[in-house]
């Protein structure tokens, strides 16, 4: 790619601007879509070697699309709210004639011939694609590495994870390789990368964004719990991308439309915020807890109402067991028959009174439908409890993960632990904070609170009632204005 020559305009300061501002700049002809696209391609080619975020690259297509966007603008045409904006997207989404592997060797040569729905919607909004970003195998880890594309590092410290499964997405945004991203989430796969990389991520209310086009094969049924959603460097970008991605697929649009309410909070004055800084089932670091308190202090200072004790009315442990069971049931659905038989035998050998995480998950791998229905009944009661809770409170602020980004650890899952203030915690204990919000289908926006004492980002969740997605995003924007919002990793903020 051509480097900037003497006398040419300096584009480097654009790399970390929001997609919303970049779209405005293109419309005003402050810079062109082609110039912006070349900037991101230059940054990827020069600086992605150590991070390995953008693992599928379609730069020639992107340059052609940028030229077309500029030509359309010259003709007076507006292609949409993202006119001419270059972006990347998680490898698990479908872009025509590119690999969609989910990090699985068996799908190394899986190349769909047409764009998936989410990609179509972003293109209809005027965006174009630079490529696709890295994932863990089967999208099933808090880290992003696989035998096809290798390991993705965190731009704040490449020896640490950027999160998973949308780890490449978050790393690309934090490093200034792209304007916007989209990921997916069933066990915090949007939210933990946003936390680890210091960006914004939104897990929407279940069902409002179709998962069609986020699949290994066409016409795959939409799974329980899982959602697609945006990642960005600003809350405004989340709101824009959410509106682009949301809404029924064509066959459903015949009979219904989505009408998400706009945010009902425009300032932090009067907002009612419940804080859940830690929990005995999944303790988090003292520094993370202090960030929850910091948010509460900011809200109170600006005239909001804050409680550290308000909780929804349900049994927390039982709720988490229901999430573990329903999650594992989804994640184990593709087991081979012989593997299923071995899992069934092992589950049958367990003590019925053993309710440890491992025992719950082993049973869930072979969960009979009748038992699945029982957990679903528990979930339905949780959903009612949360609706009642959010009649009194607008927002719940809680941790996303126990600690900031941890070092790469590619040992078998059963051997991994997380160091939480000197205490070794089971690797998957962190799923508590994901499941608290995921199981009852609630929306959650992760927002950055600034680097830790060790220079690593800490993000928190802002959750709310079902379909109040724009409320959580608005809260993330408002609190970001008070505590700082996105900050570029120091080594990537430097001009190329």
MIKOLTI-517798 format. One line per 3 residues: number of its first residue (from 1); their letters; for each residue x, y, z of C-alpha. Coordinates in steps of 0.02 Angstrom, whole numbers. Layout:
N
NUM = a = X,Y,Z | ...;
# end
This chain:
496
1 = xxx = 0,0,0 | 62,175,-40 | 131,268,110;
4 = xxx = 94,452,141 | 207,566,39 | 270,737,88;
7 = xxx = 136,868,62 | -8,746,76 | -137,767,214;
10 = xxx = -102,676,379 | -236,543,402 | -162,455,552;
13 = xxx = -271,545,679 | -426,468,599 | -384,288,644;
16 = xxx = -467,296,816 | -615,407,775 | -789,336,792;
19 = xxx = -875,264,640 | -1010,396,661 | -883,537,649;
22 = xxx = -793,453,505 | -956,441,408 | -985,627,438;
25 = xxx = -809,667,377 | -838,571,216 | -1005,660,188;
28 = xxx = -922,829,213 | -780,775,97 | -652,814,231;
31 = xxx = -574,651,174 | -628,516,54 | -682,339,84;
34 = xxx = -532,283,-19 | -411,382,90 | -488,309,248;
37 = xxx = -486,133,179 | -303,151,129 | -264,214,304;
40 = xxx = -337,59,386 | -255,-58,260 | -87,26,294;
43 = xxx = -109,4,481 | -156,-179,463 | -11,-217,347;
46 = xxx = 115,-126,455 | 54,-164,632 | -54,-320,637;
49 = xxx = 89,-443,634 | 108,-451,822 | -79,-440,858;
52 = xxx = -146,-554,718 | -322,-484,726 | -373,-466,542;
55 = xxx = -344,-643,482 | -449,-640,322 | -406,-492,210;
58 = xxx = -502,-432,58 | -411,-269,29 | -435,-260,-160;
61 = xxx = -623,-276,-139 | -619,-144,-3 | -526,-20,-114;
64 = xxx = -649,-47,-256 | -796,-23,-137 | -717,136,-70;
67 = xxx = -698,206,-245 | -879,165,-280 | -933,251,-120;
70 = xxx = -837,408,-168 | -912,405,-343 | -1087,388,-271;
73 = xxx = -1057,538,-157 | -995,639,-305 | -1161,600,-392;
76 = xxx = -1256,663,-241 | -1307,490,-181 | -1313,441,3;
79 = xxx = -1285,256,31 | -1337,259,214 | -1276,305,389;
82 = xxx = -1108,217,359 | -1079,283,183 | -900,239,135;
85 = xxx = -849,177,308 | -729,27,305 | -754,-106,438;
88 = xxx = -707,-283,484 | -817,-422,553 | -794,-579,656;
91 = xxx = -737,-730,555 | -895,-825,602 | -1000,-710,491;
94 = xxx = -1022,-747,307 | -942,-637,174 | -954,-706,-2;
97 = xxx = -801,-801,-62 | -707,-791,103 | -677,-931,229;
100 = xxx = -803,-955,368 | -719,-1085,478 | -753,-1042,661;
103 = xxx = -572,-1099,684 | -616,-1280,641 | -498,-1380,530;
106 = xxx = -644,-1473,451 | -710,-1307,384 | -544,-1236,323;
109 = xxx = -608,-1232,143 | -786,-1178,184 | -816,-1028,70;
112 = xxx = -999,-975,50 | -1039,-893,-116 | -1152,-754,-54;
115 = xxx = -1153,-629,88 | -1243,-670,249 | -1384,-563,318;
118 = xxx = -1281,-456,438 | -1153,-417,303 | -1293,-374,182;
121 = xxx = -1369,-254,309 | -1204,-165,342 | -1174,-148,156;
124 = xxx = -1350,-80,134 | -1305,51,264 | -1156,104,158;
127 = xxx = -1013,12,243 | -887,-101,157 | -771,-235,223;
130 = xxx = -582,-245,244 | -590,-425,303 | -630,-538,449;
133 = xxx = -560,-554,625 | -498,-700,727 | -595,-819,841;
136 = xxx = -564,-970,953 | -608,-1146,898 | -799,-1163,890;
139 = xxx = -812,-988,965 | -792,-1070,1135 | -659,-983,1238;
142 = xxx = -611,-822,1328 | -458,-821,1213 | -444,-814,1023;
145 = xxx = -330,-944,946 | -356,-1089,826 | -254,-1204,711;
148 = xxx = -302,-1109,554 | -260,-929,597 | -154,-941,754;
151 = xxx = -162,-832,910 | -226,-654,928 | -143,-539,1054;
154 = xxx = -210,-393,1153 | -154,-222,1087 | -126,-166,1267;
157 = xxx = -6,-312,1294 | 15,-442,1156 | 65,-575,1284;
160 = xxx = -114,-569,1350 | -281,-622,1279 | -394,-498,1190;
163 = xxx = -541,-605,1247 | -652,-722,1151 | -740,-770,1054;
166 = xxx = -747,-597,972 | -565,-568,1020 | -505,-521,847;
169 = xxx = -649,-398,833 | -604,-307,994 | -417,-310,958;
172 = xxx = -442,-235,785 | -545,-92,855 | -426,-56,998;
175 = xxx = -275,-57,881 | -355,62,757 | -370,-64,615;
178 = xxx = -555,-39,581 | -698,82,609 | -830,-40,671;
181 = xxx = -856,-223,711 | -989,-355,745 | -973,-509,854;
184 = xxx = -1080,-638,940 | -1111,-685,1121 | -1177,-833,1220;
187 = xxx = -1054,-834,1365 | -990,-654,1357 | -908,-670,1184;
190 = xxx = -944,-487,1144 | -930,-424,1321 | -767,-501,1383;
193 = xxx = -666,-443,1230 | -738,-268,1252 | -683,-272,1434;
196 = xxx = -510,-342,1397 | -474,-219,1254 | -551,-61,1326;
199 = xxx = -689,-35,1198 | -880,-40,1196 | -983,-196,1160;
202 = xxx = -1169,-228,1161 | -1255,-395,1194 | -1433,-362,1135;
205 = xxx = -1596,-429,1199 | -1609,-607,1136 | -1700,-622,970;
208 = xxx = -1695,-443,907 | -1546,-472,791 | -1558,-624,676;
211 = xxx = -1413,-746,680 | -1441,-789,497 | -1275,-759,409;
214 = xxx = -1178,-802,567 | -1165,-987,532 | -1058,-1126,459;
217 = xxx = -1199,-1183,346 | -1356,-1099,281 | -1525,-1122,364;
220 = xxx = -1457,-1167,535 | -1589,-1144,671 | -1556,-1001,790;
223 = xxx = -1488,-1069,955 | -1551,-1030,1128 | -1456,-892,1223;
226 = xxx = -1342,-840,1079 | -1349,-666,1002 | -1260,-561,872;
229 = xxx = -1212,-383,914 | -1094,-237,883 | -925,-185,954;
232 = xxx = -859,-9,934 | -752,131,1003 | -903,235,1053;
235 = xxx = -1076,206,1123 | -1149,308,979 | -1078,182,857;
238 = xxx = -1160,40,954 | -1329,125,936 | -1305,150,749;
241 = xxx = -1247,-28,720 | -1385,-101,828 | -1517,-16,723;
244 = xxx = -1434,-80,564 | -1421,-260,626 | -1589,-276,714;
247 = xxx = -1756,-329,641 | -1837,-486,577 | -1777,-594,434;
250 = xxx = -1877,-585,274 | -1994,-729,310 | -2040,-654,479;
253 = xxx = -2053,-475,418 | -2214,-524,331 | -2298,-530,499;
256 = xxx = -2203,-422,622 | -2084,-277,641 | -1965,-230,781;
259 = xxx = -1999,-66,870 | -1862,-43,999 | -1900,105,1113;
262 = xxx = -1775,247,1112 | -1678,280,1270 | -1782,356,1409;
265 = xxx = -1630,428,1496 | -1543,582,1427 | -1437,625,1578;
268 = xxx = -1376,540,1736 | -1482,655,1843 | -1624,552,1915;
271 = xxx = -1564,388,1842 | -1587,240,1960 | -1435,126,1965;
274 = xxx = -1412,-35,2062 | -1232,-92,2092 | -1179,-275,2104;
277 = xxx = -990,-259,2131 | -950,-442,2169 | -1029,-605,2223;
280 = xxx = -978,-753,2329 | -1014,-867,2182 | -888,-774,2073;
283 = xxx = -778,-652,2169 | -693,-517,2066 | -534,-418,2100;
286 = xxx = -537,-274,2222 | -488,-157,2081 | -637,-212,1977;
289 = xxx = -752,-188,2126 | -681,-13,2148 | -732,30,1970;
292 = xxx = -912,-18,2008 | -904,97,2158 | -828,235,2051;
295 = xxx = -975,226,1931 | -1096,236,2077 | -1006,388,2146;
298 = xxx = -1015,475,1976 | -1201,440,1961 | -1236,505,2137;
301 = xxx = -1131,660,2107 | -1238,700,1954 | -1403,678,2044;
304 = xxx = -1441,494,2015 | -1502,367,2142 | -1387,222,2185;
307 = xxx = -1405,62,2286 | -1272,-66,2328 | -1397,-190,2401;
310 = xxx = -1543,-196,2279 | -1558,-369,2200 | -1690,-459,2097;
313 = xxx = -1797,-584,2192 | -1728,-755,2147 | -1608,-888,2209;
316 = xxx = -1441,-838,2132 | -1361,-1010,2142 | -1511,-1097,2065;
319 = xxx = -1515,-965,1928 | -1332,-996,1886 | -1357,-1185,1880;
322 = xxx = -1499,-1157,1756 | -1384,-1050,1648 | -1241,-1176,1656;
325 = xxx = -1362,-1314,1605 | -1444,-1221,1461 | -1277,-1153,1399;
328 = xxx = -1191,-1323,1401 | -1342,-1401,1316 | -1322,-1279,1171;
331 = xxx = -1133,-1297,1161 | -1141,-1489,1163 | -1275,-1507,1030;
334 = xxx = -1151,-1563,896 | -1074,-1708,992 | -1041,-1868,896;
337 = xxx = -1140,-2022,949 | -992,-2110,1029 | -943,-1955,1126;
340 = xxx = -1124,-1935,1182 | -1127,-2115,1244 | -969,-2089,1348;
343 = xxx = -1037,-1927,1420 | -1202,-2013,1462 | -1112,-2152,1556;
346 = xxx = -1007,-2028,1653 | -1157,-1918,1696 | -1251,-2071,1759;
349 = xxx = -1106,-2113,1875 | -1111,-1945,1964 | -1182,-1924,2139;
352 = xxx = -1356,-1846,2116 | -1314,-1724,2256 | -1155,-1663,2170;
355 = xxx = -1196,-1488,2109 | -1018,-1434,2071 | -987,-1340,1909;
358 = xxx = -910,-1493,1828 | -1054,-1607,1878 | -1186,-1484,1819;
361 = xxx = -1100,-1465,1651 | -1074,-1652,1626 | -1259,-1684,1655;
364 = xxx = -1303,-1541,1538 | -1203,-1618,1396 | -1332,-1757,1389;
367 = xxx = -1481,-1661,1457 | -1647,-1750,1423 | -1779,-1636,1350;
370 = xxx = -1887,-1649,1505 | -1743,-1586,1613 | -1709,-1447,1488;
373 = xxx = -1890,-1392,1509 | -1868,-1385,1698 | -1720,-1268,1680;
376 = xxx = -1820,-1166,1557 | -1958,-1147,1687 | -1828,-1081,1809;
379 = xxx = -1770,-960,1675 | -1947,-898,1644 | -1966,-859,1829;
382 = xxx = -1800,-765,1821 | -1864,-663,1676 | -2017,-608,1776;
385 = xxx = -1908,-567,1926 | -1796,-457,1819 | -1945,-366,1743;
388 = xxx = -2006,-328,1919 | -1832,-272,1971 | -1818,-150,1826;
391 = xxx = -1980,-67,1874 | -1884,6,2021 | -1712,22,1940;
394 = xxx = -1659,84,1768 | -1486,6,1759 | -1387,-131,1843;
397 = xxx = -1198,-104,1844 | -1093,-259,1877 | -925,-336,1826;
400 = xxx = -897,-423,1662 | -749,-529,1714 | -654,-557,1875;
403 = xxx = -491,-476,1816 | -416,-381,1669 | -339,-475,1523;
406 = xxx = -237,-625,1578 | -86,-705,1492 | -116,-827,1349;
409 = xxx = -152,-999,1420 | -178,-1139,1294 | -180,-1284,1415;
412 = xxx = -333,-1398,1419 | -483,-1309,1494 | -481,-1416,1651;
415 = xxx = -304,-1360,1693 | -334,-1173,1676 | -363,-1054,1821;
418 = xxx = -377,-866,1844 | -278,-772,1977 | -398,-657,2070;
421 = xxx = -300,-556,2198 | -189,-704,2236 | -329,-832,2239;
424 = xxx = -338,-964,2102 | -512,-969,2028 | -581,-1099,1910;
427 = xxx = -569,-1036,1730 | -756,-1043,1697 | -812,-967,1862;
430 = xxx = -814,-804,1764 | -966,-866,1669 | -1071,-813,1819;
433 = xxx = -1066,-631,1763 | -1109,-678,1584 | -1252,-792,1634;
436 = xxx = -1328,-669,1756 | -1378,-565,1604 | -1381,-693,1463;
439 = xxx = -1499,-823,1534 | -1647,-704,1558 | -1616,-630,1384;
442 = xxx = -1572,-455,1449 | -1475,-322,1354 | -1303,-272,1417;
445 = xxx = -1178,-141,1362 | -997,-156,1416 | -909,11,1434;
448 = xxx = -727,53,1476 | -680,128,1644 | -495,158,1607;
451 = xxx = -335,57,1629 | -295,-40,1788 | -143,-5,1896;
454 = xxx = -50,-125,1780 | -105,-30,1625 | -241,-151,1567;
457 = xxx = -421,-100,1530 | -565,-135,1648 | -742,-136,1579;
460 = xxx = -909,-153,1666 | -1083,-208,1614 | -1235,-95,1610;
463 = xxx = -1390,-205,1599 | -1574,-164,1594 | -1748,-231,1557;
466 = xxx = -1786,-329,1399 | -1790,-222,1241 | -1714,-74,1334;
469 = xxx = -1557,-91,1229 | -1548,94,1189 | -1559,133,1375;
472 = xxx = -1403,31,1416 | -1310,106,1269 | -1362,283,1321;
475 = xxx = -1303,250,1498 | -1136,189,1431 | -1119,349,1330;
478 = xxx = -1166,461,1477 | -1052,377,1603 | -912,376,1474;
481 = xxx = -925,565,1464 | -889,569,1651 | -753,438,1670;
484 = xxx = -663,448,1503 | -728,323,1375 | -614,237,1249;
487 = xxx = -427,265,1260 | -310,198,1127 | -173,77,1184;
490 = xxx = -14,182,1200 | 91,84,1076 | -44,92,942;
493 = xxx = -94,273,972 | 74,327,900 | 70,382,718;
496 = x = 129,252,593;
# end
